[in-house]
Amino acid sequence: MVLTTYIEAALRRAVVDRMVDPPGLFAEIPGFLGVWATGDTAYAALEQLREVLEDWIVLQLRKNIPLPEIDGVRLSSEAVPA
């Protein structure tokens, strides 16, 4: 499915950095404004990031805002089943 492929491609670009105050990890996907998450472990931060990304995609598609192309995968409202 195109949506799953898109999400997996986006998550492969995720960057995880250590935070000092408060302590923990911060994960984001460069080029995806507002898509970020935190967690006590890299796994927790990335799982939360996946949820944020999914919600962000739905919001962008509802507003007809173009999504960035990733690894040749383009996602539009026509590609996502209702």
C-alpha positions in Angstrom: 0.0 0.0 0.0 1.2 3.5 -0.9 0.5 4.9 2.5 2.5 2.3 4.4 5.4 2.7 1.9 5.3 6.5 2.4 5.3 6.2 6.2 8.1 3.7 6.3 10.2 5.9 3.9 9.6 9.0 6.1 10.6 7.1 9.3 13.8 6.0 7.7 14.8 9.7 7.6 14.0 10.2 11.3 16.7 11.8 13.4 17.0 11.0 17.1 18.9 13.3 19.4 19.5 13.3 23.2 17.9 16.0 25.2 19.5 17.4 28.4 16.6 19.3 30.0 14.4 17.5 30.4 16.4 14.3 29.9 15.2 11.9 27.2 15.3 11.6 23.4 13.9 13.8 20.7 12.9 12.4 17.3 12.0 14.4 14.2 11.8 14.0 10.4 13.6 16.7 8.5 11.3 18.4 6.0 8.1 17.5 8.0 7.3 20.7 9.9 5.7 20.0 13.2 6.4 16.2 13.1 8.4 15.4 16.3 8.2 13.3 19.4 10.0 12.5 22.6 10.6 9.4 24.6 12.7 7.8 27.3 14.2 5.4 24.7 14.8 5.6 20.9 12.1 3.0 20.4 9.6 5.0 22.4 10.4 8.2 20.6 10.1 6.6 17.2 6.9 4.9 18.0 5.4 8.2 19.1 6.9 9.8 16.0 5.0 7.3 13.9 1.7 8.2 15.5 2.4 11.9 15.1 3.4 11.4 11.4 0.2 9.5 10.7 -2.0 12.2 12.2 0.0 14.9 10.3 -0.5 13.1 7.0 -4.3 12.9 7.6 -4.4 16.6 8.4 -2.3 17.6 5.4 -4.5 15.5 3.1 -7.7 16.9 4.5 -6.4 20.5 3.9 -5.2 19.5 0.4 -1.6 20.5 1.4 1.0 18.8 -0.7 3.2 16.3 1.1 6.9 16.0 0.4 8.0 13.3 -2.0 10.2 10.6 -0.3 12.4 8.1 -2.1 10.2 8.5 -5.2 7.0 7.9 -3.3 4.3 10.6 -3.7 1.2 10.6 -1.6 -1.9 12.6 -2.4 -5.5 12.4 -1.3 -6.3 10.2 -4.4 -3.7 7.6 -3.2 -5.3 7.1 0.2 -8.5 5.0 0.5 -11.4 6.7 2.2 
